[in-house]
């Protein structure tokens, strides 16, 4: 149960806290972009079963691959992709907790 709470807190509560309390301008827009980081889970439909609570997503799904994570880590260095990169990195950190707490 603690793994579930940690995982989904990082997915949802952390982006809201960052968007509302750390960001200075466009708080709602930035918060929504940070929350939209969850959309990379669309690649789960390629897996069988689609959801497995005991599976580590990191390097299992295409949008969770090491190559994709490398790209996500580069995005924050550019002003135009900074928030999107942060959203994707937050998502990967959330999924990484599943791998560490299995």
C-alpha positions in Angstrom: 0.0 0.0 0.0 2.9 2.4 0.8 4.3 1.9 -2.7 0.9 2.9 -4.2 0.8 6.0 -2.1 4.3 7.1 -2.9 3.9 6.3 -6.6 0.7 8.2 -7.1 1.7 11.1 -4.8 4.7 11.7 -7.1 2.5 11.4 -10.2 -0.2 13.8 -9.0 0.6 15.7 -5.7 4.2 16.6 -6.6 3.3 18.3 -9.9 0.5 20.2 -8.2 2.8 21.4 -5.5 5.5 22.5 -8.0 3.0 24.2 -10.2 1.2 26.1 -7.5 4.0 26.9 -5.1 7.2 27.0 -7.0 6.3 28.4 -10.4 5.8 32.2 -10.5 3.9 32.7 -13.8 1.2 30.7 -15.5 0.6 28.5 -12.4 -2.4 26.7 -13.8 -0.9 26.1 -17.3 2.3 24.8 -15.8 0.5 22.6 -13.3 -1.6 21.1 -16.1 1.5 20.4 -18.2 3.2 18.8 -15.2 0.2 16.6 -14.6 0.1 15.7 -18.4 3.4 13.9 -17.9 1.2 10.9 -17.0 0.3 10.6 -20.7 3.5 8.7 -21.5 1.8 5.8 -19.9 0.0 5.4 -23.2 2.7 2.9 -24.1 1.4 0.5 -21.5 -1.3 -0.6 -24.0 1.5 -2.3 -25.9 2.2 -4.6 -23.0 0.5 -7.8 -22.0 -1.1 -7.4 -19.5 -1.6 -3.7 -19.8 -1.2 -3.2 -16.1 0.9 -5.3 -13.9 1.4 -3.9 -10.4 4.6 -5.9 -9.9 6.3 -4.8 -13.2 9.0 -2.2 -13.4 8.1 0.1 -16.2 11.6 1.5 -16.6 13.1 0.1 -19.8 10.1 -2.2 -20.3 7.8 0.2 -22.2 9.1 2.2 -25.2 8.4 5.6 -23.6 10.1 4.4 -20.4 13.3 3.2 -22.2 16.7 4.4 -21.2 17.0 6.2 -24.5 13.7 8.0 -23.9 14.8 8.9 -20.4 18.0 10.4 -21.8 16.0 12.6 -24.0 13.7 13.6 -21.1 16.8 14.6 -19.2 18.0 16.9 -22.0 14.6 18.7 -22.4 14.9 20.9 -19.3 18.0 22.6 -20.7 16.0 24.4 -23.3 13.5 27.1 -22.3 10.8 25.9 -24.7 10.8 22.3 -23.4 11.8 22.9 -19.8 8.4 22.2 -18.2 7.6 19.2 -20.5 11.0 17.7 -19.6 10.3 18.3 -15.9 6.9 16.6 -16.3 8.5 13.6 -17.9 11.3 13.3 -15.4 8.8 13.5 -12.6 6.9 10.7 -14.2 10.0 8.5 -14.5 10.9 9.2 -10.9 7.4 8.0 -9.9 7.8 4.9 -11.9 11.3 4.3 -10.6 9.9 4.1 -7.1 7.9 1.1 -8.2 11.2 -0.6 -9.4 12.9 0.2 -6.1 10.0 -0.9 -3.8 9.0 -4.1 -5.5 
